[in-house]
C-alpha cells in the first residue's frame, strides 16, 4: 500500500525529506576513536617487532577515519523541503554547507521529466529545481504524484 509522503497543513502541503542518520555523532566519534586506537596499537606492536612500515599506514588509516567522520558530520543535517500553498511553491535545501532557497508561483510551476537519476524536476520558466535526493528511488514516483496533486488543488 502506498503511504503518503507529504503532509497536509493549514496553508497547503509540505514535503520534508532528510537523510537517515541512524547513529548519533557522539557515538560515531567514539566508534571511530576506538577503531583508530586499535589500528595505531596494532601498528605500534608491529613497529616494535621490526615491521617499520606498518605504523605510517596505521596513521594514514586514522586520517581516513577523521576525514570520513567530518564528511558524515557535514552531511548529517542535509534536507529538502517543498511547501505548496495557495499562491506559491517554496523550496529549501541544504547539502553540506550549501543552502538553496527558491520561491515559484504555483500557477506557473510544472513537473517535467528528469534525466538525472529519476529526480523530480520542478520547472518555473527557465528555472529548474531537482527534488528528491533524500528519498529512495522507488518512492520518487509516489512523491511525484503527490506533488502533482498538490500543485493542481
C-alpha positions in Angstrom: 0.0 0.0 0.0 1.3 3.5 -0.9 1.6 5.7 2.1 1.5 9.4 1.7 4.8 11.2 1.8 3.5 14.8 2.0 1.9 16.4 5.0 -1.3 18.4 4.7 -1.1 21.6 6.8 -3.3 24.6 7.3 -1.6 26.5 4.5 -1.2 23.7 2.0 1.1 20.8 1.5 4.6 20.3 2.8 7.2 17.7 1.7 10.2 17.4 4.0 12.9 14.9 3.1 16.0 14.4 5.2 18.9 11.9 5.4 18.5 8.8 7.5 21.1 9.1 10.3 20.8 6.1 12.5 23.7 6.8 14.7 24.4 9.9 16.8 27.6 12.0 16.1 28.9 11.3 19.6 28.5 7.5 19.3 30.1 7.6 15.8 33.1 9.6 17.2 33.5 7.0 20.0 33.4 4.1 17.5 35.9 5.9 15.1 38.2 6.7 18.1 38.1 3.0 19.1 39.0 1.9 15.6 41.8 4.4 15.3 43.2 3.4 18.7 43.1 -0.3 17.7 44.8 0.5 14.4 47.6 2.5 16.0 48.1 -0.1 18.7 48.4 -2.9 16.2 50.8 -0.7 14.1 52.9 0.1 17.2 53.2 -3.6 18.1 54.3 -4.5 14.6 56.7 -1.5 14.6 58.3 -2.7 17.8 58.6 -6.2 16.2 60.6 -4.8 13.3 57.9 -4.1 10.6 58.6 -0.4 10.4 56.2 0.5 7.5 53.0 -0.7 9.4 52.9 2.3 11.7 52.7 5.0 9.0 49.9 3.1 7.3 48.1 3.0 10.6 48.3 6.8 10.8 47.0 7.0 7.2 44.1 4.8 8.3 43.4 7.1 11.2 43.5 10.1 8.9 41.0 8.4 6.6 38.7 7.8 9.6 38.9 11.5 10.6 38.1 12.6 7.1 35.1 10.2 6.9 33.8 11.5 10.3 33.9 15.1 9.2 32.2 14.3 5.9 29.4 12.4 7.7 29.1 15.3 10.2 28.9 17.8 7.4 26.1 16.0 5.7 24.2 14.8 8.7 21.7 17.7 8.6 21.1 17.6 4.8 17.4 18.1 3.9 15.0 19.2 1.2 11.7 20.9 1.9 8.9 21.7 -0.6 5.9 23.7 0.6 2.9 24.3 -1.6 0.4 26.9 -0.6 -2.5 28.7 -2.4 -0.2 31.0 -4.4 3.4 29.9 -4.1 5.8 26.9 -4.1 8.6 27.3 -1.6 11.7 25.2 -1.9 14.6 24.9 0.6 17.5 22.5 0.6 20.7 22.1 2.5 23.5 20.0 1.2 26.7 20.2 3.2 27.3 23.9 3.8 25.3 25.0 0.7 21.8 26.3 1.3 19.4 27.0 -1.5 16.0 28.7 -1.3 13.6 29.3 -4.2 10.1 30.7 -4.5 7.9 29.9 -7.5 4.4 30.9 -8.5 2.2 27.9 -8.1 0.3 28.6 -11.3 3.5 28.6 -13.3 5.2 25.6 -11.7 5.3 22.4 -13.7 6.9 19.0 -13.2 8.9 17.9 -16.2 10.7 14.6 -16.9 14.2 14.5 -15.5 17.2 12.6 -16.9 19.2 12.7 -13.7 18.6 9.6 -11.5 14.8 9.9 -11.8 14.8 13.1 -9.7 11.7 15.3 -9.7 12.3 18.3 -12.0 10.2 21.3 -10.9 10.2 23.9 -13.6 9.2 27.6 -13.4 10.1 29.4 -16.6 13.8 28.9 -17.2 14.5 27.9 -13.6 14.7 24.3 -12.7 15.0 22.5 -9.4 15.7 18.9 -8.9 13.9 17.4 -5.9 14.1 14.0 -4.2 17.8 13.4 -3.4 16.9 12.3 0.1 14.3 9.7 -0.8 14.7 6.2 -2.1 14.4 5.9 -5.9 11.5 3.5 -5.7 9.4 6.1 -3.7 10.1 9.0 -6.1 7.2 8.2 -8.4 4.8 8.3 -5.4 6.3 11.6 -4.3 5.9 13.0 -7.8 2.2 12.0 -8.0 1.6 13.7 -4.6 3.4 16.9 -5.7 1.4 17.0 -8.9 -1.8 16.6 -6.9 -0.7 19.4 -4.5 0.0 21.7 -7.4 -3.4 21.0 -9.0 -5.5 21.5 -5.9 
